[in-house]
Amino acid sequence: MNEDDAGDAEQPAGATRATLEWADGRTLSVEPQPDEPVLDAAERADAGLPYGCRHGACGTCTARLLDGDPESLDHRRPPRALKPRHLDAGYVLLCVAEARSDCRLRVGSDVLAETRPAPWRDAGDG
């Protein structure tokens, strides 16, 4: 999935664009409706993003804000799967995050892995 033609088209007045970027270089721009989670807009565009609970509890849909005002995404429910340090670092849960202004997000299962500890990486040499 390369950047779609709609990503280059002029936005309707009042529309908000969320550009999704995967680690392999694919991009897709979606336009969430007012009060619609970014995940729902991505599903309408057949983006194939990972998700689980749709309530902000599991973290499967974690994304990271790459560009845009940190206030450009508003969690409609508490993002329980993210710790305050993750929120401060720009991580969001797409199942409960609503875009308030244009933004660019890194998406995919590898983003969630960044927020989870891997004990074998932290273990010393003994």
C-alpha positions in Angstrom: 0.0 0.0 0.0 1.8 3.1 -1.2 0.6 6.7 -0.5 -2.8 6.8 -2.0 -3.9 9.5 -4.5 -6.4 10.7 -1.9 -3.4 11.6 0.3 -2.4 14.2 -2.3 -5.9 15.5 -3.0 -7.1 18.8 -1.5 -8.9 18.3 1.8 -12.5 19.4 2.2 -12.9 22.4 4.5 -13.0 21.2 8.1 -11.6 17.8 7.3 -8.8 16.3 9.4 -6.2 14.0 7.9 -4.2 11.4 9.7 -1.3 10.0 7.7 -0.4 6.5 8.8 3.2 5.2 8.2 4.5 1.7 8.5 8.1 0.6 9.2 8.3 -0.8 5.6 7.7 2.6 4.1 4.0 2.2 3.2 1.8 5.3 3.9 -1.9 5.9 3.9 -3.9 9.1 4.6 -7.3 8.8 6.2 -9.9 11.4 7.1 -11.6 10.6 10.4 -15.1 11.9 10.8 -15.7 14.2 13.8 -15.7 12.2 17.1 -14.5 9.1 15.2 -11.4 7.1 16.4 -8.6 7.0 13.9 -8.8 3.2 13.9 -12.4 3.3 12.5 -11.3 5.6 9.7 -8.3 3.3 9.0 -10.7 0.3 8.8 -12.9 2.2 6.3 -9.8 2.5 4.1 -8.9 -1.2 4.5 -5.6 -0.3 6.3 -5.3 -3.6 8.2 -4.1 -2.2 11.5 -3.7 -4.4 14.5 -6.3 -4.0 17.3 -7.9 -6.0 20.1 -10.3 -4.6 22.7 -11.4 -1.3 21.0 -11.6 0.2 24.5 -8.0 1.4 25.2 -7.2 -1.5 27.6 -5.0 -3.9 25.6 -2.6 -1.7 23.7 -2.6 -3.7 20.5 -3.5 -0.6 18.4 -0.6 1.6 19.8 0.8 4.2 17.4 3.3 7.0 17.8 2.8 10.6 16.9 5.5 11.6 14.4 4.3 15.0 13.3 1.5 17.3 14.6 0.6 19.0 17.7 0.5 16.6 20.7 -3.0 18.0 21.3 -4.0 16.9 17.7 -5.1 13.5 19.1 -7.6 13.3 21.9 -8.3 10.0 23.7 -12.1 9.7 24.1 -11.5 7.2 26.9 -8.6 6.8 29.3 -5.8 5.0 27.4 -5.3 2.4 30.2 -2.8 0.4 28.2 -0.3 3.3 28.1 1.7 4.6 31.0 2.2 8.3 31.5 5.8 8.1 30.1 4.4 6.6 26.9 1.8 9.3 26.5 4.6 11.9 27.1 6.6 10.2 24.4 3.8 10.6 21.9 2.2 7.1 22.0 -1.5 6.9 21.4 -4.2 4.2 21.2 -5.9 4.4 17.8 -9.0 2.7 19.0 -9.9 5.6 21.3 -7.9 8.5 19.8 -9.7 11.1 17.8 -7.8 13.4 15.4 -8.5 17.1 16.1 -6.0 18.3 13.5 -3.7 16.9 10.9 -1.2 14.5 12.1 1.3 11.8 11.0 1.5 8.5 12.9 3.8 5.5 12.9 1.7 2.4 13.0 2.0 -1.4 13.0 2.7 -4.1 15.6 6.3 -3.0 16.0 5.2 0.2 17.7 3.5 -1.7 20.5 6.8 -3.6 21.1 8.5 -0.3 21.9 6.3 0.2 24.9 6.7 -3.3 26.4 9.7 -4.3 28.4 11.9 -7.2 27.1 13.7 -8.6 30.1 16.3 -10.4 27.9 17.4 -7.1 26.5 17.9 -5.6 29.9 19.7 -8.5 31.5 23.3 -8.0 32.3 26.1 -10.3 31.3 26.1 -11.7 34.8 
